[in-house]
Amino acid sequence: MSENHTLSIAVIGSGPAGYYAAEALSKASSDERPVEVDVIDQLPTPFGLIRAGVAPDHQSIKNVAKRYEKTAMQDNVRFLGNVSIGKDVQIEELMTIYDAVILAIGASASRKLNIDGADKQGVIGSAEFVGWYNSHPHHAELKPKLNIDSAVIIGNGNVAVDVCRILAKTTEEMAETDLAHYAGKTIHATPIETIWMFGRRGPMEAKFTPKELSELGELKQCVTITKPEQLPDDIPADTLPKEQGVKKKILGHLKEFSTPRPAKIQTLNIEFYASPVSVIGNERVEGIRMERTRVEDGRTLGTGHFFDVPCQLIIPCIGYRTVPIEGVPFDTDAGHFRNTDGHVRDNLYVTGWARRGPSGTIGTNRPDAQEVAARVIEEIKPKANNARQKIDDLLQKRHISHVSFRDWQKIDAAELAAAKYTAPREKFATIDTMLKTISEN
């Protein structure tokens, strides 16, 4: 069969959205119409937020990577790691080389806390902080100052819960995790006594899930507290049937946290109806000014009542944004690429958080990716010739050494071998270390 019968597709990003798209495309391949997929990522390591976003103490969630590995091992799927789009190769070049390009780069930038003083030292975005304790090469050198008394976490989602939990857990509690060793040394030496989690809206509008919330009641040295006056007696009467069970569980956990319990070394205060106004301090964070809020007709309104909370660290966990790519239409307000049902323009498509924003669970990306993959299969005709040879030649010409999936397996094996005590692995936090590991094995 001639080469031009093969549909050549580049998937940019090797996280859940990327590999679910690659899986759907790979399965669509047939003798009549073969499909080849190149999964391209800026890091030498695949799996995106599964590796660098999922909390290190949630190892079971990371098992989904085994599914992505099966896709990566298919004969018609190839991994090209350590290739940066916009730096090593431009999106327009990929659109010329391949029949279609699917953007699946997720949303890796923190949404900014747009209040006075948010640029002070000690205000750290959630993407940076989570990346730091998860050994992400772009954030491994963060070096947050944790020799502090109090930390404020802004947000009521699972990321906020993760950050609170990681700050509060002991060395023993984190022994069977892949927490970055340098982060563990810093976190477990911190004298933090008080952690605050603030949400602008009420408990029934919170975005965390029952399971993650329940874990805050199981911390060995930290007691979690809520204010009973901020909690309703029952879930709202107009709660949708499919949400009633979840809301009841959330309210049950929050009510449990509102009952008197023995004090511990640390206290985590979960407060609702509080919106950040300004950061207090000179060059460094010394506190945060909050305004009490109320929710009316689904809108959050300020009450004019302000209060100050002393703290030396502020971590806004208020969402993520996709990083723009030159030449790709971008919705600045929404924080993702402009698209119509996954189609951007010409032979360029988008899926996952880069398409719709950071919403849903890891599994939510699967039907989204399947839908976009089906569009590509239906709408794009094979025209590209020797796409893989062309991208390989281009990278070689530019002296870009891409990392294959077999190369990644060498990194994986070395990390597993480097694990200490009961930890599942010792993740390498620098690209140089990863590339050195490949060359030595």
Secondary structure, DSSP 8 states (H G I E B T S, - for coil): --GGGSEEEEEE--SHHHHHHHHHHHHT--SSS-EEEEEE-SSSS-STHHHHTS-TT-GGGGGGHHHHHHHHTSTTEEEEBS--BTTTB-HHHHHHHSSEEEE-----EE----SBTTTSBTB--HHHHHHHHTT-TTTTT-------SEEEEE--SHHHHHHHHHHH--TTTTTTS---HHHHHHHTT----EEEEE-SS-GGG----HHHHHHTTS-SSEEEEE-GGGS-SS--TT--HHHHHHHHHHHHHHHHHTS-----SEEEEEE-SEEEEEEESSSB--EEEEEEEEEETTEEEEEEEEEEEE-SEEEE-S-EE----TTS-EETTTTEE--BTTEEETTEEE-THHHH-S-S-GGGHHHHHHHHHHHHHHH-----SSHHHHHHHHHHHTT---B-HHHHHHHHHHHHHT--TT-S------HHHHHHHHHH-
